[in-house]
Amino acid sequence: MMRRKFSREFKVEAVRLVTDRGIAVAQAVRDLDVAESVLRRWMRELTATPAAAFPGNGQMRADLSQIAALKKEVARLRAERDILKIGEPCAPLA
C-alpha cells in the first residue's frame, strides 16, 4: 500500500476546517479520510510554527537543516584533526 502524500495547502485547509469553521475533529476526519492522529498532528505543527509547518518533500525545517550542517562540519573537523595527529613528529629520543 502506498503512503499518501498531502500538499501543504491541503493540510492548512484541513486545520482551518476545525479551527476557523468550527467543524468537529471527528467530522473533519471522516470528510477528509485521514486519521485523527494525523489531523491533530497537523494542528499542533501549524499552531507551533505556522511559517515552518509542512515544509514539503525532502525539505527540512530550518533548525533541523542547521543541525545537519553542523554535524557534517564536526565530522570534517574530526577527520582533519585525526590526519594531523598521524603526521605529528615523535618526541626526540634522549
Beta strands, then each sheet from edge to edge (+ up, - down):
end
